[in-house]
Amino acid sequence: MITVDSWCLINPHHVTHIQFDITKDTWFFYLVGGKYISINEYSKGKIIVDKILKTVQ
């Protein structure tokens, strides 16, 4: 489980794609090299997605 504060562990430029699994209520952040990080809780994942989008733009 990752907290919002540790979103910086994810280098936005290393994220290949982001998926939200409704059935598991979990975000999956897929990273370069095929690894992924899962983040439970919609709001936490949403905050991280927003930060990634801002950083990449």
PQR file with spaces between the fields and no chain letter, atoms N, CA, C, O and H, PARSE charges and radii, in Angstrom:
ATOM       1  N    MET     1       0.845   -1.197    0.000 -0.4000 1.5000
ATOM       2  CA   MET     1       0.000    0.000    0.000 -0.0000 2.0000
ATOM       3  C    MET     1       0.876    1.241    0.000  0.5500 1.7000
ATOM       4  O    MET     1       1.789    1.358    0.818 -0.5500 1.4000
ATOM       5  N    ILE     2       0.613    2.143   -0.887 -0.4000 1.5000
ATOM       6  CA   ILE     2       1.396    3.368   -1.009 -0.0000 2.0000
ATOM       7  C    ILE     2       0.549    4.542   -0.549  0.5500 1.7000
ATOM       8  O    ILE     2      -0.629    4.642   -0.893 -0.5500 1.4000
ATOM       9  H    ILE     2      -0.129    2.048   -1.552  0.4000 1.0000
ATOM      10  N    THR     3       1.152    5.425    0.228 -0.4000 1.5000
ATOM      11  CA   THR     3       0.423    6.615    0.641 -0.0000 2.0000
ATOM      12  C    THR     3       0.606    7.695   -0.416  0.5500 1.7000
ATOM      13  O    THR     3       1.489    7.613   -1.270 -0.5500 1.4000
ATOM      14  H    THR     3       2.108    5.343    0.507  0.4000 1.0000
ATOM      15  N    VAL     4      -0.233    8.689   -0.338 -0.4000 1.5000
ATOM      16  CA   VAL     4      -0.158    9.778   -1.304 -0.0000 2.0000
ATOM      17  C    VAL     4       1.212   10.443   -1.237  0.5500 1.7000
ATOM      18  O    VAL     4       1.754   10.869   -2.257 -0.5500 1.4000
ATOM      19  H    VAL     4      -0.951    8.756    0.355  0.4000 1.0000
ATOM      20  N    ASP     5       1.766   10.529   -0.034 -0.4000 1.5000
ATOM      21  CA   ASP     5       3.058   11.190    0.140 -0.0000 2.0000
ATOM      22  C    ASP     5       4.158   10.482   -0.625  0.5500 1.7000
ATOM      23  O    ASP     5       5.124   11.113   -1.053 -0.5500 1.4000
ATOM      24  H    ASP     5       1.326   10.183    0.795  0.4000 1.0000
ATOM      25  N    SER     6       4.022    9.191   -0.798 -0.4000 1.5000
ATOM      26  CA   SER     6       5.093    8.456   -1.469 -0.0000 2.0000
ATOM      27  C    SER     6       4.835    8.334   -2.968  0.5500 1.7000
ATOM      28  O    SER     6       5.437    7.493   -3.637 -0.5500 1.4000
ATOM      29  H    SER     6       3.237    8.678   -0.450  0.4000 1.0000
ATOM      30  N    TRP     7       3.927    9.186   -3.505 -0.4000 1.5000
ATOM      31  CA   TRP     7       3.673    9.159   -4.945 -0.0000 2.0000
ATOM      32  C    TRP     7       4.960    9.453   -5.681  0.5500 1.7000
ATOM      33  O    TRP     7       5.139    9.030   -6.823 -0.5500 1.4000
ATOM      34  H    TRP     7       3.439    9.869   -2.962  0.4000 1.0000
ATOM      35  N    CYS     8       5.874   10.189   -5.023 -0.4000 1.5000
ATOM      36  CA   CYS     8       7.110   10.589   -5.691 -0.0000 2.0000
ATOM      37  C    CYS     8       8.015    9.382   -5.937  0.5500 1.7000
ATOM      38  O    CYS     8       9.003    9.497   -6.662 -0.5500 1.4000
ATOM      39  H    CYS     8       5.729   10.533   -4.095  0.4000 1.0000
ATOM      40  N    LEU     9       7.702    8.244   -5.355 -0.4000 1.5000
ATOM      41  CA   LEU     9       8.435    7.015   -5.693 -0.0000 2.0000
ATOM      42  C    LEU     9       8.209    6.677   -7.162  0.5500 1.7000
ATOM      43  O    LEU     9       9.023    6.004   -7.795 -0.5500 1.4000
ATOM      44  H    LEU     9       6.900    8.150   -4.765  0.4000 1.0000
ATOM      45  N    ILE    10       7.091    7.157   -7.687 -0.4000 1.5000
ATOM      46  CA   ILE    10       6.766    6.879   -9.082 -0.0000 2.0000
ATOM      47  C    ILE    10       7.303    8.030   -9.921  0.5500 1.7000
ATOM      48  O    ILE    10       6.835    9.162   -9.800 -0.5500 1.4000
ATOM      49  H    ILE    10       6.430    7.703   -7.172  0.4000 1.0000
ATOM      50  N    ASN    11       8.272    7.749  -10.759 -0.4000 1.5000
ATOM      51  CA   ASN    11       8.750    8.769  -11.685 -0.0000 2.0000
ATOM      52  C    ASN    11       7.713    8.861  -12.799  0.5500 1.7000
ATOM      53  O    ASN    11       7.513    7.895  -13.536 -0.5500 1.4000
ATOM      54  H    ASN    11       8.653    6.829  -10.857  0.4000 1.0000
ATOM      55  N    PRO    12       7.051   10.007  -12.933 -0.5600 1.5000
ATOM      56  CA   PRO    12       5.970   10.137  -13.914  0.2800 2.0000
ATOM      57  C    PRO    12       6.404    9.741  -15.327  0.5500 1.7000
ATOM      58  O    PRO    12       5.601    9.254  -16.123 -0.5500 1.4000
ATOM      59  N    HIS    13       7.667    9.956  -15.617 -0.4000 1.5000
ATOM      60  CA   HIS    13       8.147    9.660  -16.960 -0.0000 2.0000
ATOM      61  C    HIS    13       8.380    8.162  -17.157  0.5500 1.7000
ATOM      62  O    HIS    13       8.630    7.705  -18.272 -0.5500 1.4000
ATOM      63  H    HIS    13       8.319   10.352  -14.970  0.4000 1.0000
ATOM      64  N    HIS    14       8.295    7.407  -16.064 -0.4000 1.5000
ATOM      65  CA   HIS    14       8.466    5.956  -16.158 -0.0000 2.0000
ATOM      66  C    HIS    14       7.130    5.222  -16.210  0.5500 1.7000
ATOM      67  O    HIS    14       7.093    3.999  -16.346 -0.5500 1.4000
ATOM      68  H    HIS    14       8.092    7.778  -15.158  0.4000 1.0000
ATOM      69  N    VAL    15       6.039    5.969  -16.103 -0.4000 1.5000
ATOM      70  CA   VAL    15       4.718    5.340  -16.119 -0.0000 2.0000
ATOM      71  C    VAL    15       4.281    5.145  -17.568  0.5500 1.7000
ATOM      72  O    VAL    15       4.161    6.105  -18.329 -0.5500 1.4000
ATOM      73  H    VAL    15       6.069    6.962  -15.993  0.4000 1.0000
ATOM      74  N    THR    16       4.044    3.878  -17.939 -0.4000 1.5000
ATOM      75  CA   THR    16       3.632    3.612  -19.317 -0.0000 2.0000
ATOM      76  C    THR    16       2.127    3.777  -19.459  0.5500 1.7000
ATOM      77  O    THR    16       1.658    4.378  -20.425 -0.5500 1.4000
ATOM      78  H    THR    16       4.141    3.098  -17.321  0.4000 1.0000
ATOM      79  N    HIS    17       1.366    3.251  -18.506 -0.4000 1.5000
ATOM      80  CA   HIS    17      -0.066    3.526  -18.503 -0.0000 2.0000
ATOM      81  C    HIS    17      -0.662    3.293  -17.125  0.5500 1.7000
ATOM      82  O    HIS    17      -0.058    2.663  -16.257 -0.5500 1.4000
ATOM      83  H    HIS    17       1.746    2.763  -17.721  0.4000 1.0000
ATOM      84  N    ILE    18      -1.854    3.815  -16.956 -0.4000 1.5000
ATOM      85  CA   ILE    18      -2.540    3.788  -15.670 -0.0000 2.0000
ATOM      86  C    ILE    18      -3.909    3.172  -15.902  0.5500 1.7000
ATOM      87  O    ILE    18      -4.597    3.490  -16.872 -0.5500 1.4000
ATOM      88  H    ILE    18      -2.344    4.327  -17.661  0.4000 1.0000
ATOM      89  N    GLN    19      -4.287    2.289  -14.998 -0.4000 1.5000
ATOM      90  CA   GLN    19      -5.562    1.594  -15.149 -0.0000 2.0000
ATOM      91  C    GLN    19      -6.287    1.606  -13.812  0.5500 1.7000
ATOM      92  O    GLN    19      -5.670    1.445  -12.759 -0.5500 1.4000
ATOM      93  H    GLN    19      -3.728    2.031  -14.210  0.4000 1.0000
ATOM      94  N    PHE    20      -7.590    1.796  -13.862 -0.4000 1.5000
ATOM      95  CA   PHE    20      -8.388    1.681  -12.637 -0.0000 2.0000
ATOM      96  C    PHE    20      -9.266    0.450  -12.754  0.5500 1.7000
ATOM      97  O    PHE    20     -10.078    0.337  -13.673 -0.5500 1.4000
ATOM      98  H    PHE    20      -8.091    1.927  -14.717  0.4000 1.0000
ATOM      99  N    ASP    21      -9.098   -0.478  -11.811 -0.4000 1.5000
ATOM     100  CA   ASP    21      -9.888   -1.707  -11.810 -0.0000 2.0000
ATOM     101  C    ASP    21     -11.084   -1.524  -10.884  0.5500 1.7000
ATOM     102  O    ASP    21     -10.945   -1.510   -9.661 -0.5500 1.4000
ATOM     103  H    ASP    21      -8.438   -0.387  -11.064  0.4000 1.0000
ATOM     104  N    ILE    22     -12.261   -1.384  -11.490 -0.4000 1.5000
ATOM     105  CA   ILE    22     -13.470   -1.122  -10.695 -0.0000 2.0000
ATOM     106  C    ILE    22     -13.771   -2.282   -9.754  0.5500 1.7000
ATOM     107  O    ILE    22     -14.198   -2.068   -8.620 -0.5500 1.4000
ATOM     108  H    ILE    22     -12.374   -1.396  -12.483  0.4000 1.0000
ATOM     109  N    THR    23     -13.550   -3.502  -10.218 -0.4000 1.5000
ATOM     110  CA   THR    23     -13.908   -4.663   -9.400 -0.0000 2.0000
ATOM     111  C    THR    23     -13.047   -4.743   -8.138  0.5500 1.7000
ATOM     112  O    THR    23     -13.517   -5.188   -7.091 -0.5500 1.4000
ATOM     113  H    THR    23     -13.203   -3.675  -11.140  0.4000 1.0000
ATOM     114  N    LYS    24     -11.783   -4.310   -8.239 -0.4000 1.5000
ATOM     115  CA   LYS    24     -10.889   -4.359   -7.074 -0.0000 2.0000
ATOM     116  C    LYS    24     -10.763   -3.008   -6.394  0.5500 1.7000
ATOM     117  O    LYS    24     -10.121   -2.900   -5.350 -0.5500 1.4000
ATOM     118  H    LYS    24     -11.402   -3.949   -9.089  0.4000 1.0000
ATOM     119  N    ASP    25     -11.369   -1.972   -6.972 -0.4000 1.5000
ATOM     120  CA   ASP    25     -11.266   -0.614   -6.447 -0.0000 2.0000
ATOM     121  C    ASP    25      -9.797   -0.226   -6.265  0.5500 1.7000
ATOM     122  O    ASP    25      -9.409    0.336   -5.241 -0.5500 1.4000
ATOM     123  H    ASP    25     -11.891   -2.060   -7.821  0.4000 1.0000
ATOM     124  N    THR    26      -9.002   -0.535   -7.269 -0.4000 1.5000
ATOM     125  CA   THR    26      -7.558   -0.344   -7.186 -0.0000 2.0000
ATOM     126  C    THR    26      -7.013    0.269   -8.460  0.5500 1.7000
ATOM     127  O    THR    26      -7.425   -0.088   -9.564 -0.5500 1.4000
ATOM     128  H    THR    26      -9.317   -0.992   -8.101  0.4000 1.0000
ATOM     129  N    TRP    27      -6.081    1.198   -8.296 -0.4000 1.5000
ATOM     130  CA   TRP    27      -5.359    1.776   -9.431 -0.0000 2.0000
ATOM     131  C    TRP    27      -4.129    0.927   -9.691  0.5500 1.7000
ATOM     132  O    TRP    27      -3.470    0.473   -8.755 -0.5500 1.4000
ATOM     133  H    TRP    27      -5.746    1.488   -7.400  0.4000 1.0000
ATOM     134  N    PHE    28      -3.821    0.715  -10.954 -0.4000 1.5000
ATOM     135  CA   PHE    28      -2.573    0.051  -11.315 -0.0000 2.0000
ATOM     136  C    PHE    28      -1.740    1.015  -12.147  0.5500 1.7000
ATOM     137  O    PHE    28      -2.165    1.470  -13.209 -0.5500 1.4000
ATOM     138  H    PHE    28      -4.356    1.085  -11.714  0.4000 1.0000
ATOM     139  N    PHE    29      -0.560    1.315  -11.653 -0.4000 1.5000
ATOM     140  CA   PHE    29       0.373    2.181  -12.370 -0.0000 2.0000
ATOM     141  C    PHE    29       1.435    1.279  -12.973  0.5500 1.7000
ATOM     142  O    PHE    29       2.254    0.707  -12.254 -0.5500 1.4000
ATOM     143  H    PHE    29      -0.215    0.946  -10.790  0.4000 1.0000
ATOM     144  N    TYR    30       1.422    1.155  -14.287 -0.4000 1.5000
ATOM     145  CA   TYR    30       2.375    0.291  -14.966 -0.0000 2.0000
ATOM     146  C    TYR    30       3.614    1.092  -15.314  0.5500 1.7000
ATOM     147  O    TYR    30       3.526    2.165  -15.910 -0.5500 1.4000
ATOM     148  H    TYR    30       0.757    1.620  -14.871  0.4000 1.0000
ATOM     149  N    LEU    31       4.769    0.564  -14.938 -0.4000 1.5000
ATOM     150  CA   LEU    31       6.024    1.282  -15.110 -0.0000 2.0000
ATOM     151  C    LEU    31       6.837    0.669  -16.239  0.5500 1.7000
ATOM     152  O    LEU    31       6.592   -0.462  -16.659 -0.5500 1.4000
ATOM     153  H    LEU    31       4.840   -0.308  -14.454  0.4000 1.0000
ATOM     154  N    VAL    32       7.809    1.436  -16.722 -0.4000 1.5000
ATOM     155  CA   VAL    32       8.711    0.941  -17.752 -0.0000 2.0000
ATOM     156  C    VAL    32       9.375   -0.335  -17.220  0.5500 1.7000
ATOM     157  O    VAL    32       9.816   -0.380  -16.072 -0.5500 1.4000
ATOM     158  H    VAL    32       8.007    2.354  -16.381  0.4000 1.0000
ATOM     159  N    GLY    33       9.438   -1.342  -18.044 -0.4000 1.5000
ATOM     160  CA   GLY    33      10.053   -2.598  -17.628 -0.0000 2.0000
ATOM     161  C    GLY    33       9.031   -3.617  -17.169  0.5500 1.7000
ATOM     162  O    GLY    33       9.385   -4.729  -16.776 -0.5500 1.4000
ATOM     163  H    GLY    33       9.080   -1.305  -18.977  0.4000 1.0000
ATOM     164  N    GLY    34       7.749   -3.236  -17.217 -0.4000 1.5000
ATOM     165  CA   GLY    34       6.695   -4.200  -16.925 -0.0000 2.0000
ATOM     166  C    GLY    34       6.289   -4.298  -15.476  0.5500 1.7000
ATOM     167  O    GLY    34       5.346   -5.023  -15.157 -0.5500 1.4000
ATOM     168  H    GLY    34       7.461   -2.333  -17.536  0.4000 1.0000
ATOM     169  N    LYS    35       6.969   -3.590  -14.575 -0.4000 1.5000
ATOM     170  CA   LYS    35       6.557   -3.626  -13.179 -0.0000 2.0000
ATOM     171  C    LYS    35       5.322   -2.755  -13.006  0.5500 1.7000
ATOM     172  O    LYS    35       5.036   -1.890  -13.834 -0.5500 1.4000
ATOM     173  H    LYS    35       7.735   -3.001  -14.834  0.4000 1.0000
ATOM     174  N    TYR    36       4.602   -2.990  -11.932 -0.4000 1.5000
ATOM     175  CA   TYR    36       3.465   -2.108  -11.652 -0.0000 2.0000
ATOM     176  C    TYR    36       3.300   -1.913  -10.156  0.5500 1.7000
ATOM     177  O    TYR    36       3.730   -2.733   -9.345 -0.5500 1.4000
ATOM     178  H    TYR    36       4.834   -3.693  -11.259  0.4000 1.0000
ATOM     179  N    ILE    37       2.672   -0.819   -9.824 -0.4000 1.5000
ATOM     180  CA   ILE    37       2.366   -0.501   -8.437 -0.0000 2.0000
ATOM     181  C    ILE    37       0.860   -0.402   -8.339  0.5500 1.7000
ATOM     182  O    ILE    37       0.224    0.253   -9.164 -0.5500 1.4000
ATOM     183  H    ILE    37       2.322   -0.153  -10.483  0.4000 1.0000
ATOM     184  N    SER    38       0.283   -1.045   -7.339 -0.4000 1.5000
ATOM     185  CA   SER    38      -1.157   -0.927   -7.171 -0.0000 2.0000
ATOM     186  C    SER    38      -1.446   -0.012   -5.984  0.5500 1.7000
ATOM     187  O    SER    38      -0.760   -0.052   -4.963 -0.5500 1.4000
ATOM     188  H    SER    38       0.799   -1.578   -6.668  0.4000 1.0000
ATOM     189  N    ILE    39      -2.463    0.799   -6.142 -0.4000 1.5000
ATOM     190  CA   ILE    39      -2.836    1.734   -5.089 -0.0000 2.0000
ATOM     191  C    ILE    39      -4.333    1.617   -4.842  0.5500 1.7000
ATOM     192  O    ILE    39      -5.144    1.882   -5.729 -0.5500 1.4000
ATOM     193  H    ILE    39      -3.021    0.832   -6.971  0.4000 1.0000
ATOM     194  N    ASN    40      -4.686    1.220   -3.636 -0.4000 1.5000
ATOM     195  CA   ASN    40      -6.095    1.114   -3.274 -0.0000 2.0000
ATOM     196  C    ASN    40      -6.642    2.488   -2.941  0.5500 1.7000
ATOM     197  O    ASN    40      -5.893    3.419   -2.646 -0.5500 1.4000
ATOM     198  H    ASN    40      -4.028    1.004   -2.915  0.4000 1.0000
ATOM     199  N    GLU    41      -7.916    2.592   -2.991 -0.4000 1.5000
ATOM     200  CA   GLU    41      -8.627    3.824   -2.655 -0.0000 2.0000
ATOM     201  C    GLU    41      -8.632    4.774   -3.831  0.5500 1.7000
ATOM     202  O    GLU    41      -7.583    5.233   -4.284 -0.5500 1.4000
ATOM     203  H    GLU    41      -8.524    1.835   -3.231  0.4000 1.0000
ATOM     204  N    TYR    42      -9.804    5.058   -4.311 -0.4000 1.5000
ATOM     205  CA   TYR    42      -9.963    5.890   -5.501 -0.0000 2.0000
ATOM     206  C    TYR    42      -9.300    7.253   -5.336  0.5500 1.7000
ATOM     207  O    TYR    42      -8.584    7.714   -6.225 -0.5500 1.4000
ATOM     208  H    TYR    42     -10.656    4.685   -3.943  0.4000 1.0000
ATOM     209  N    SER    43      -9.542    7.893   -4.196 -0.4000 1.5000
ATOM     210  CA   SER    43      -9.068    9.274   -4.029 -0.0000 2.0000
ATOM     211  C    SER    43      -7.548    9.359   -4.038  0.5500 1.7000
ATOM     212  O    SER    43      -6.985   10.287   -4.618 -0.5500 1.4000
ATOM     213  H    SER    43     -10.124    7.519   -3.474  0.4000 1.0000
ATOM     214  N    LYS    44      -6.878    8.404   -3.404 -0.4000 1.5000
ATOM     215  CA   LYS    44      -5.409    8.418   -3.391 -0.0000 2.0000
ATOM     216  C    LYS    44      -4.865    8.265   -4.799  0.5500 1.7000
ATOM     217  O    LYS    44      -3.964    8.997   -5.209 -0.5500 1.4000
ATOM     218  H    LYS    44      -7.335    7.650   -2.933  0.4000 1.0000
ATOM     219  N    GLY    45      -5.408    7.324   -5.529 -0.4000 1.5000
ATOM     220  CA   GLY    45      -4.958    7.112   -6.902 -0.0000 2.0000
ATOM     221  C    GLY    45      -5.207    8.331   -7.756  0.5500 1.7000
ATOM     222  O    GLY    45      -4.382    8.694   -8.595 -0.5500 1.4000
ATOM     223  H    GLY    45      -6.139    6.729   -5.196  0.4000 1.0000
ATOM     224  N    LYS    46      -6.350    8.965   -7.540 -0.4000 1.5000
ATOM     225  CA   LYS    46      -6.719   10.148   -8.328 -0.0000 2.0000
ATOM     226  C    LYS    46      -5.711   11.280   -8.102  0.5500 1.7000
ATOM     227  O    LYS    46      -5.304   11.950   -9.051 -0.5500 1.4000
ATOM     228  H    LYS    46      -7.020    8.670   -6.859  0.4000 1.0000
ATOM     229  N    ILE    47      -5.316   11.486   -6.861 -0.4000 1.5000
ATOM     230  CA   ILE    47      -4.348   12.537   -6.544 -0.0000 2.0000
ATOM     231  C    ILE    47      -3.030   12.252   -7.259  0.5500 1.7000
ATOM     232  O    ILE    47      -2.406   13.163   -7.802 -0.5500 1.4000
ATOM     233  H    ILE    47      -5.646   10.942   -6.090  0.4000 1.0000
ATOM     234  N    ILE    48      -2.610   10.993   -7.257 -0.4000 1.5000
ATOM     235  CA   ILE    48      -1.357   10.626   -7.905 -0.0000 2.0000
ATOM     236  C    ILE    48      -1.456   10.809   -9.418  0.5500 1.7000
ATOM     237  O    ILE    48      -0.528   11.311  -10.051 -0.5500 1.4000
ATOM     238  H    ILE    48      -3.117   10.253   -6.816  0.4000 1.0000
ATOM     239  N    VAL    49      -2.576   10.402   -9.984 -0.4000 1.5000
ATOM     240  CA   VAL    49      -2.784   10.585  -11.426 -0.0000 2.0000
ATOM     241  C    VAL    49      -2.679   12.067  -11.778  0.5500 1.7000
ATOM     242  O    VAL    49      -2.014   12.436  -12.746 -0.5500 1.4000
ATOM     243  H    VAL    49      -3.330    9.994   -9.469  0.4000 1.0000
ATOM     244  N    ASP    50      -3.333   12.907  -10.994 -0.4000 1.5000
ATOM     245  CA   ASP    50      -3.303   14.352  -11.255 -0.0000 2.0000
ATOM     246  C    ASP    50      -1.879   14.889  -11.196  0.5500 1.7000
ATOM     247  O    ASP    50      -1.481   15.700  -12.032 -0.5500 1.4000
ATOM     248  H    ASP    50      -3.873   12.607  -10.207  0.4000 1.0000
ATOM     249  N    LYS    51      -1.103   14.431  -10.195 -0.4000 1.5000
ATOM     250  CA   LYS    51       0.270   14.912  -10.053 -0.0000 2.0000
ATOM     251  C    LYS    51       1.127   14.430  -11.223  0.5500 1.7000
ATOM     252  O    LYS    51       1.965   15.176  -11.730 -0.5500 1.4000
ATOM     253  H    LYS    51      -1.426   13.772   -9.516  0.4000 1.0000
ATOM     254  N    ILE    52       0.918   13.195  -11.646 -0.4000 1.5000
ATOM     255  CA   ILE    52       1.680   12.666  -12.784 -0.0000 2.0000
ATOM     256  C    ILE    52       1.369   13.478  -14.030  0.5500 1.7000
ATOM     257  O    ILE    52       2.277   13.865  -14.765 -0.5500 1.4000
ATOM     258  H    ILE    52       0.237   12.590  -11.234  0.4000 1.0000
ATOM     259  N    LEU    53       0.099   13.736  -14.269 -0.4000 1.5000
ATOM     260  CA   LEU    53      -0.289   14.492  -15.464 -0.0000 2.0000
ATOM     261  C    LEU    53       0.326   15.892  -15.453  0.5500 1.7000
ATOM     262  O    LEU    53       0.791   16.378  -16.484 -0.5500 1.4000
ATOM     263  H    LEU    53      -0.639   13.422  -13.672  0.4000 1.0000
ATOM     264  N    LYS    54       0.327   16.534  -14.290 -0.4000 1.5000
ATOM     265  CA   LYS    54       0.908   17.877  -14.195 -0.0000 2.0000
ATOM     266  C    LYS    54       2.409   17.840  -14.465  0.5500 1.7000
ATOM     267  O    LYS    54       2.955   18.730  -15.117 -0.5500 1.4000
ATOM     268  H    LYS    54      -0.051   16.140  -13.453  0.4000 1.0000
ATOM     269  N    THR    55       3.075   16.794  -13.952 -0.4000 1.5000
ATOM     270  CA   THR    55       4.528   16.703  -14.101 -0.0000 2.0000
ATOM     271  C    THR    55       4.914   16.437  -15.548  0.5500 1.7000
ATOM     272  O    THR    55       5.890   16.991  -16.056 -0.5500 1.4000
ATOM     273  H    THR    55       2.632   16.071  -13.422  0.4000 1.0000
ATOM     274  N    VAL    56       4.139   15.583  -16.205 -0.4000 1.5000
ATOM     275  CA   VAL    56       4.486   15.169  -17.560 -0.0000 2.0000
ATOM     276  C    VAL    56       4.206   16.279  -18.574  0.5500 1.7000
ATOM     277  O    VAL    56       4.905   16.400  -19.580 -0.5500 1.4000
ATOM     278  H    VAL    56       3.347   15.133  -15.793  0.4000 1.0000
ATOM     279  N    GLN    57       3.193   17.074  -18.305 -0.4000 1.5000
ATOM     280  CA   GLN    57       2.804   18.114  -19.276 -0.0000 2.0000
ATOM     281  C    GLN    57       3.854   19.206  -19.414  0.5500 1.7000
ATOM     282  O    GLN    57       3.671   20.145  -20.189 -0.5500 1.4000
ATOM     283  H    GLN    57       2.626   16.976  -17.488  0.4000 1.0000
